[in-house]
């Protein structure tokens, strides 16, 4: 197994600073955020889902490919993947990402389904759209030798291993895989760890790790307790990481485990250092 971190959690670091920090902490790779900015964010303060000082996007990744290869190589880091926010329906952007990934030597790009899930559209309609969209996107990415990743996430039709597997199983595992995301599952989509990982099988392509824990909130007028899910160190969260590592060893997983921690209670360096030390200890 190899350890990386997503640069989505490092908006205040440029590319050299990001890679230098990960190298100093003993990481094996980096998962680079490659996304377009929303209009009006060009001069906004850096934030995880807004402007980043790395400033990598589908529109400049090809022109900056040599820089990316040099900086990551000089710091001894492999590229674990591109963390894009691109829909599988945006074929022009899919092509830009795939071409940039190929030139950078990046093996995989994350794409999303056409729409999320909020209960207003029936699951079966969204499922049909997703399969159709990925079929078209893979016709592009396959030509560049780049794998597509679908992340398990709340607010989608794929919050669990089984729901994600239903989508990707329509395709070859060499072309489309799943990002297993434990911290997303504690709120929505949890399945027994070994069952989930065995079910994904060859479709298990990448792992995101971080943690949340439940905290009781107010009780509403009906007497129902509301719950909150603040971020916390992995050892303090609800998900059983020792069990995950045990199962990953058992099934022979050799991919990346990528830290994705947006907790505001610790510095970026503290989150990364504590995370990789915990994982290596396990």
Buried (B, 14 or more C-beta within 10 A) or exposed (E): BBBBBBBBBBBBBBBBBBBBBBBEBEBBBBBBBBBBBEEEBEEEEBEBEEBBBBEBBBEBBBEBBEBBBEBBEEBEBBBBBBBBBBBBBBBEBBBBBBBBBBBBEBBBBBBBBBBEBEEEEEEEEBBEBBBBBBEEBBEBBBEBEBBBBBBBBBEBBBBBBBBBBBBBBEBEBEBBBBBBBBBBBBBBBBBEBBEBBBBBEEBBBBBBBBBBBEEEEEEEEEEEEEEEBEBBBBEEBBBEBEBBBEBBEEEEBEBBBBBBBBBEEBEBEEBBBBBBEBBEEB
